[in-house]
């Protein structure tokens, strides 16, 4: 089996991306969603997005706490790298903003494609 870890250029870039996306997708009037907003979101199942954010160690009072979310993101990435330490050929670390990300993806899978880049469905 093969695994892909998608990353951003920096932890702050990841944080800004997730808060921007959540504001657009789940917030009201383009603002970052509140605890109440996320508890009502029916995405896969009701409350799943709320539960996912809380896994970062945040509280209902400060749901998108930058320090805690970034710390969780960095710890998660370190844990994945550690897990695959002895299996480097099974893990692709992919920053989708890199100009050759799609080619890395195709090579990792051992596939061919007529495309040069990933298609964008939601570019925030």
Residue pairs with C-beta under 8 A, 6 or more apart in sequence:
1 90
2 90
2 91
2 92
2 108
2 109
3 80
3 84
3 90
3 91
3 92
4 91
4 92
4 94
4 105
4 108
5 77
5 80
5 81
5 91
5 92
5 93
5 94
6 94
6 95
6 96
7 14
7 77
7 93
7 94
7 95
8 14
8 17
8 95
8 97
9 95
9 97
11 70
11 73
11 74
12 70
14 70
14 73
15 66
15 69
15 70
15 73
17 124
18 69
19 32
19 64
20 124
21 122
21 124
22 32
22 33
22 38
22 49
22 64
23 30
23 31
23 32
23 33
24 30
24 124
26 33
26 37
26 38
26 41
26 43
26 49
27 33
27 34
27 37
28 37
32 64
33 41
33 63
34 63
35 50
35 60
35 63
38 47
38 49
38 50
38 53
38 63
39 46
39 47
39 50
40 46
40 47
41 47
41 48
41 49
41 50
43 49
50 63
53 63
53 64
53 69
54 63
55 72
56 65
56 68
56 69
56 71
56 72
56 73
57 65
57 68
57 71
57 72
58 64
58 65
58 68
58 69
59 65
62 68
80 91
81 91
81 93
84 90
84 91
92 104
92 105
92 108
94 101
94 104
94 105
95 101
96 118
98 104
101 117
101 118
102 113
102 115
102 116
102 117
102 118
103 116
105 118
106 112
106 113
